[in-house]
Amino acid sequence: MSERDELLDEVWDDWRESVTMAPADLERWLETDDSRRVGDSDGGESTGHRSGRRIVRLLRTRKNDLTLDDVRWMRKVVGYVHRHLAQRPDGDVRETDWRYSLMNWGHDPAA
């Protein structure tokens, strides 16, 4: 079994649970001002926003067509989502930067 296949077997179920937004929903979200506003940035596009665009592409890629680099990115997304979920703030999160940041990474905790 190739490295890609082994890693894909390890990450696939976590990926499917972590990325809860459909590609079209994520694309619509990425067009919003809130999506562009949140996250770490060096003055340009935030890391999360850039990740969201890549996640859309991955969601539209057949499983067999994913590259090793794609699968490594999927693992990074899963790690980010899990770490960020552990930092959930108290109260209603629907209109928080915490939620918006997660949505840039394909996970909507309010859905």
N, C-alpha and C positions, 0 to 999 in steps of 0.2 A: 504494500500500500504506500502511496506517495505521501510526502509531507503535507501537501495540500489536502489530500483526502483524510488523513488522520486529524489534522487541525479542524477541518470542516465537520467531521464527526463530533469532535469535542465541543464546538461552538454553536452548531446549528440550532439546537433546541433553545439555548439561552438567547440567541439572536432573535428567534421567532417570538419569544416572550418579552424581550427588551424593546424591540422595535414594533410599537403597537399602531403606528400611523400608516395608513395606505399611501402609496406613492403620490397620488393626486392630492390628498389632504396635506401631506408634507410639502409638496410644491406650492400649494396655495398659502400655507403658513409662512413659508420662506419669503414670500412676496410682501409680507406685512412689515410695517415700521417696527413693531415690537420684536419681531424676529431679528431684524437687522441691528436693533439697539442693544440686545443683551450679549453677554459673553466677552471673553478676553480677545483683545484686538491690538494690533500694532499700528492702528490708525486706518487700517483698511477693513476688509471683511473679517468678521470674528471667526475663530476656530470652529465654533459650533455651527455657524451658518455655512461655512465651507463644507463641514462634515455632512450637514443635511443634504446638500446638493449631491454629494457622493453616495449617501444612503439611498436617495431616490434612484440613482443609477443602479445600485446593487439590488434594490428591491425589484427592479425591472429586468434583472439578469437571471437567466436560468441557472439553477443550482450547478449543473454540470459545466457551465461556462465560466464560473467564478475562478479567478486566478488565485495563486498563493497570496499575492499582495492584497487582493480583495478580502480573503479569509482572515488575514492578519488584521485588516481594518475592522472587520466585523467583530473580532475579539476585542479590539480597542473600544468600539462602541458599547459593547456589553459591559466592559469594565467601567466606562464612564457612567452609564445609566445606573449600574448597581451602586457605585460610590455616591452619586448624586441623590439617589433615592434614600440613602441612609442619612442624608442631611435635611430631610423634609422639615420645613418649618411648621410651627403650630398654626392652627386656624385654617381658614378657607384659602386654598392655594390657587384658585382659578385665575386670578389676575396678579400673579407674582412673577418676578424675574426668575425665581427658582423653576416654576413650571415652564416658562417661556424658553429657558435654557435647555431643559429636557426635551421640549418639543423640537428644538433645532436638531437634536440628536435622534429624532424619530419616536420619542416616547411621550405620550400625553397622559400624565397621572390623573387627570380629571375626567378622562373619557370613560 
